[in-house]
């Protein structure tokens, strides 16, 4: 596994419980993707801003960033899979395409953005 992917998996692991708790609070909708982003990372900061802009206004940013944790300022957000797919289409066409397919029962998609890249994971939620 390359170091960037390792960093993104680690970021997800550090934030999985909190992010999954927020997802469950929103009704455990499999059409929502879970997103964690390192706000020190240019890509993570850019996608967090793009999500806020997609949702409407800069004020939405505070609603989308459900929280930050630890020494690495990390946003964790939820977004409809199809909307996230559109945002990622240009720079991450493979991830964008996979987000259009519903996750298998008992799973949800998680996207981790850090170390200059994006990793898509299929996370069990049972």
N, C-alpha and C positions, 0 to 999 in steps of 0.2 A: 504494500500500500504506500502510495507516495505521501510525503510529509504534509502537503496541503490537505489531502483527504483525511489524514490522521487528525489534523487540527480541527477540521470541520466535524468529524465524528466525536472528538473529545468535547467540542463546544455543545453539540447536541446532548451528549451524555450528561454534561453538567447542568443542563437546563431542561431536560426531558420531563422530570416530575412536575415542575412548575408550569411548563407549557401544556402538558397533557391535562393538568388540573384546570387550566383556563379553557381548554377545548371541551372538557366534560361540562364545565359550567355553562358553555354556550350550546349544550344539547348534544354533544358527541356526533356532530354532523360529519359524515365521511366526505361531503363535498367541500369541507374546509381543509386547507393545507395548513400545517404548522410551520412556522418560520422562526429560526433563530439567526441573528445576525450580529457579528462583531462590529460595534460602532467605531472601533479604532481602524477598521479595515475600509479602504476606499470603496470596495464593492458592497460591503455590508451597509455602509452609510448611504451609498447611492440608492440601493434597493429599498432601504427603509424610507428614504425621502420620496422615491418614486411611488411607493405604496401610499404614502400620505397624500401625494398629489393626485393619485388615481382615485382616492376616496373623497376628494373634494378640496379641502383647504389645509393650510398649515396647522390649524387647530386640531385637525384629525390626527396629527402625528401623536399627540399625547394619548389619544384613545387607542391608537394602534400599538404603540409601544406599551404593552401590558406591564412591563417592568424591566428593571436592569438588575443584574446579579453579579456579585463577585468582583474580582480585580479587573476583569475584562468587561467594560461596559457592553452589555449585550441586550439587544431588543428581542423580545419574543412576541410574535404576532400571529394572527389567524387571518386567512384570506380565502375567498372562494377559489377553488382550484382553477377554474377557467380564466378568472381574472389574473391570477398569478401566472398562468401559462402565457397570456398575452404580454405581460410585463417582461417575461424571460425569453420570449420568442427570438428576439434579435441576437442576443449574446449567448443563449443557452438553448438552441433549438431541440436538442435531444431531451433535455429535462422538460421543456415546454410541451413537447409532444406526449411524453409519458404522463404528465399531469392531466391530460385530457381523458385518459383511461381511468375509470373508477378503480379505487383500490379494492383488493379482494376483501370479502367479509372478514371482520375482526382486525382490520388494518387501516391505517391512515398514512398519508404522505407527510413527510417532514423534510423541510429544506433547510440546510445549514449553509450559511454564507460567512466565509472567513478565509484568511490566507490567500486573498486574491481570486477566489473561486466559489463555486456553488456545487453542493452535493445533495442529491435527492436520495432519501431513504424511505423504505416501506417499514412502518413501525407497527408491531402488534399492539392492540389496545384491549384485548380481553383480559 
